[in-house]
């Protein structure tokens, strides 16, 4: 499961999330505990491990092709709850499941990523990622046409990791 001091990025596909410790994930009750409060029609994203709270960044991509990158220290550290807005999704679109977060991950500082959309791919160096950096809770930048339906993300850098599609 991981160390009790290990930090995790917990989020929902409605665009909300928070940072919590490994000890917050454990329950003393046999029936478990409520960790994430979900808005209507939302689902929980796979938790992502955080390497360094000071320098890591959060990468959020919606199914409509919007991408936002911001420092992970802007997100609060909570024990449980709904969390704060990571990326802005209009509430009408979120309730109708027209738009939702398809990828949510913690990126180490200075890494390059490759986005895959079917057979097409787009490599983004750290300097290219500046176009998608913004404040927490903003709408995010639109990815180029033909690359908006991201199926997989590959991270090149210190520790390579892959995220499969979540649809």
N, C-alpha and C positions, 0 to 999 in steps of 0.2 A: 504494500500500500504506500509506503514511503515514510520518510521521517516526520515526526510531529512538528518540527520547526520549518519543514519545507513549505514554500508558498505556492498556492494554486490560483489560477484564474478561473472563476466560476461565472458562467453567463447563460442567458436564455437567447433564443433566436428572435426575440422581440427587440433586442438591442440593449438590454440591461445586463449589468454584471458587477462583480466585486472581487477583491482579493481576499483569500482566507488561508489560514495555517492548516497543516495536516491534522493537527489536534482537533480543529473544528469539524472535521469530517467524521470523526469517531463518535460513537454513541454508547452510552452506558445502558440504554434501554434495549430490551430484546427486540422490540418492534421498530427500532430505528428512530430517526429524528428528521424533522423538516429542516432542510438546509436552504432551499431556494423557493421563494414565493414567485409564482409565474403569473404574468398577465393572461387575460383570456386568450385561448387558442394558441398559446406559446409552448415551446418545448425546450428542455434543458440541452445545452451544448456539452460536448465532451470536455471535461476539465483539462486545462493546459498547465504544465509545470512552469514555474517562473524561476529563471536562473539568478538574476540580479535585479532587485527591486529598484535600485537607483538608475540603472542605465537601460534596462530592457524597455521595449515598446510593445503596444498592443496593435495587432493587425486585425481589422474587421472588414469582411467583404460580404455584401448582400447578394441575393440571387438576381437583382436587377443590375448588377455590375458597378455598384458604388463601393469605393475602398477608402478607408480612413486609417491613419497611423498616428498614434500619440503616445507620450510617455506613460508607462504603467503606474508611475507614482501619482498621477492625477486621479487614479481610481482609488476609492476608499478601501480600507481593510476592515471587513466586517465578519462577524461570526455566523450570521445567517440573514436572510431577507431577500428582497427584490434586487437590491443594488442600485447603482446610478446608471444613467444613460451612457452607453458606450458610443453608439452611432444613432443618429436621428432617423427613425422610420415613421412616416405619418401614421397616426393611430388608426385611421380608417383602413389603410393598406395592411397594417399589421393584424388587425382583427379579421380581415377578409383573407388573410394569408397570401395576399398578392405579393408582398415584399417581406422578406425575413433575412436574418443573418445566416449565411451558408458556411462561412469560415470565421473562426475566432481563435487567435493564437498569440503567444508571447514570442517576440522576436528579439534576439540579442542585438546589441548596438553594432552597426556597421556590417550587417550581413546582406547578401544578395538573395533575391528570391526569383523563382521561375513559376509563372502562373500557367496552368494548362487548361484550355477550354476545348475539349474534344481532341482533335489532332493538332490544333494550333497551340503555340506556346509563346510566351512573352517573358524575356529576361529583364529584370529590374535591378540595377546596381544601387548602392546606397544613395548616390546622387540623384537617380531617377525617382527614388521613393520620396524625395522632398516635395514633389508635386502633390502627393497624397497626404502629407503631414498636416495636421490641424489640431484644433482644440477638441477635448472630449465632448461628445454630445452633438457634434456638427453632422451635416449630411454626408460628407465625404465626396471625393472626386470620382467622376465617371471614368471607367476603364475604356480603352479604345473599342470601337465596334468590332464584333466578331470574337472578342475576348471577354465579354461581359458575363457569360455563364461559366464561371470558374469551376472545374471539376476536381482539380488537385493543385496543391502548392508544394513546391520543393524549396527547401532552404539550404543555401550554400554558405558555409562560413565555419565557425568554431565547431559546432556539433550539428551535423545535418540531420534533419527529420522530415518526414513526409506526412501529409494529412490526406486521407482519402476523401472522396465525395461524401456529403452528408445529406442526401436527398432521398 
